[in-house]
Amino acid sequence: MIKFLLRTAVIAIAGLTFLVSSLSAFKPETLYRSQVAVLMYHHIHDTDQSGATITTELFRSQLSYLKGRGYHFISLQEFKDFMNGAAVPDNAVLVTFDDGYEGFYQNAYPVLTKLNIPAVNFIITGTLDHPLDGNIPFLNRDEIRTMTLHSPGIEVQCHTDSLHGKTEGDQGKALLVARLPKDGRTETEDEYKKRIVDDTRACTGRLKDLTPHQVDAMAYPYGIYNPLAASLVKEGGIQYAFTILPRMATQGMDPLRIPRINAGSPYITPLALHNMIMRRVTAPRPAKSMVGLRDTLEQVGGELTKDKADGSTVIHYNGIQWKVRPGSQEAVSGERVLTLDKPVTIVGSRSYILLEDLEKLLGIDISSDPHTRLYTARLPDASDSDAEGRKGQR
């Protein structure tokens, strides 16, 4: 009997040792690396309803599901470091909110602190003096101080001071990019530039008194921006600006055009959010890779034709035309001639070009999707149309 008990104990200990060693060896799946899924939310509320409002339970379920799948949530400071060359954990996610609604303090903040997840809320600082005047209550100063002082991972940043709006009329333009009427005329370029810089400085200045963090980031209202507006908010103190273009954030990307994935719709289940991220993961491509010229060009919005006069292949993209010949390293556009690193080659009936050469000709960066194996062009320089800010995004 004693031998039986000893044998049973030995087997139990061995089994427990195997279980502990197996659990310690478990590592979450690497879904992606060296990039960040920046998630965008607006309003967390259990009775309000809109296309940009989700319940507390859905918010909790989304974040809990992502944590269970091995996603790693990072702070805004970690994201800034990443944009400046530092590494981030595999499956990195940054949680962001727009508008500074009070529902963030009442409903989202408790979930974030319980799950130990950092987040940043982009505040319309013009609401701070009268936070209860809007259709939806906004955060007040005491709520902001409480969160940012007691929870180091919670930050507030800019969503402009008084430029979160559009001009009047059916074709109203975002105030950040519009030229406004003034004294019976349209404001001059100098007046426009001063308005944007002054508003940006007002926004950063009002937040600096409420948070221990550096205030140097902004979310463009409605996601609408253009190169001039981006340069002006930078002059006003902004180093990192976020859009609503749904892609992954990668190093080398313009820090004033950071993409985000909308997670704040009531129709986005936890699994759907995971799948949305996976569809946008950018795969690192092998150096010096040859790609199908026609397929890749068409995927980024170009066209390939043949010149009937001389039989050369013609690349059309964004009003530019380049002529190339198989076996040649020269590309010609009018009087301009570029030397390719490798000649265009023909295999069967298909033309192939070095991807780096195609980027050089088109003047764009090209990335690939590891799941669909499709190619996409880099983020656009401007997004100053209502189409970019549709679907109720604020």
PyMOL commands that set and color helices and strands:
alter all, ss='L'
color gray80, all
select helices_A, chain A and resi 2-25+56-68+76-83+103-115+125-127+141-150+189-208+221-223+227-235+270-280+293-299+355-362+386-389
alter helices_A, ss='H'
color red, helices_A
select strands_A, chain A and resi 35-41+43-44+53-54+72-73+92-99+119-123+154-158+181-182+185-186+217-219+240-242+249-250+261-262+290-292+303-306+313-317+320-324+330-333+336-339+345-347+350-354+366-368+375-377
alter strands_A, ss='S'
color yellow, strands_A
deselect
rebuild
show_as cartoon
